[in-house]
Amino acid sequence: MPVRKPKDPAPSASVKFFGAGTAACIADLITFPLDTAKVRLQIQGESLEVRGHDMAKYRGVFGTINTMVRTEGPRSLYNGLVAGLHRQMSFASVRIGLYDSMKQFYAPGTESAGIVARLMAGCTTGAMAVAFAQPTDVVKVRFQAQVRLADGERRYNSTLGAYKTIARDEGVRGLWKGCMPNITRNAIVNCAELVTYDIVKDLILKYDLMTDNMPCHFTAAFGAGFCTTVVASPVDVVKTRFMNSAAGQYHSAVSCAVTMLRNEGPTAFYKGFMPSFLRLGSWNIVMFVTYEQIKRGMTRAQQYWESPF
C-alpha cells in the first residue's frame, strides 16, 4: 500500500483567487488558436445561410487554422488575445478561485461537500464571474470572429477601441450582449468542469490510485474537459453566434437558437465540437495542473515568509 505524504497546508482564499487567474492566463496563451478556430467554425453557418453550403470556408480544426494562417497570417490565430487575458484574470479568478469558499458556504462545517453543494457552488461562481467579465468576453469573440478584408479594413483595430466602439454604437448594454446565455453556459461549464475535476480527483485519492501530484491532476482535468465539452457545446455555440451578431439580427438568445435549429438542424449546436474538445481538454489540463502547482508553491512561500527565524 502506498505511503501517504503529509498533506500540504490549505491555501488561503487570496492564493486561490490569484492562482486561478494566473493559471487560466497561461492556459489561454497556449490554447488560444484552438479557441479562435472554434469560434470561426461556430459562426460559419451564418454565412452559409446566405452564400450556400458549397461555400464553406473552414473545414475541421486544423483546416481552419491552416486557412487562417494562409489567408490572414499567423497573428490572426491570436485575434482577441488581450481581451482573452483580461477575461481570464477577472473571470477565472472568481469562478475557480472562489469555488472552494462557496462549497464551504453551502456545506458549512463538513470536510467533504456533497454533490448538491458542489453543483450550487459551481453555478454561483459561474454566474458571479459573468457579471464581472462579460464585456471582455464580447470583445474577445468579436476579435476572433473578424476577418481582415483585402483592403486591410477591420471591424475593430484595438482592444480598447473595441470596448469604446461597442459602447458608442450599441450602448453600454452592448458590452453585456449575450449575458443570459453566457450565465447559462458558465453555470453549466463551471458545474461540469469544477465538479467533475473535484469528484474525479477525490475518487483517485480515496482509492489510492495515485497520489496528489501531476498525473492525478492531469487525469482529473482530462475527464473534466471531455464532460464539459459534451454538456456545454450547444449553449456555447448559441452564445458565440448571439454575441457576434449585428444589432437586431436576433431578438434574443432563444430566437438565435430557434433560427439555428430551423435553418441548420440540430447538428448546428455541435459545430466546432472537435476544436471545443481539443481546446477545453488541453485548457483544463494546463489550467488545473498549473493551478495546483501555483497554489502549492504560493502556500509554501507564504508559510516560509511567515515562519519565525
Secondary structure, 3 states (H helix, E strand, C coil): CCCCCCCCCCCCHHHHHHHHHHHHHHHHHHHHHHHHHHHHHHHHHHHHHHHCHHHCCCCCHHHHHHHHHHHHCHHHHHCCHHHHHHHHHHHHHHHCCCHHHHHHHHCCCCCCCCHHHHHHHHHHHHHHHHHHHHHHHHHHHHHHHCCCCCCCCCCCCCHHHHHHHHHHHHCHHHHHCCHHHHHHHHHHHHHHHHHHHHHHHHHHHHCCCCCCCHHHHHHHHHHHHHHHHHHHHHHHHHHHHHHHCCCCCCCCHHHHHHHHHHHHCHHHHHCCHHHHHHHHHHHHHHHHHHHHHHHHHHHHHHHHHHCCC
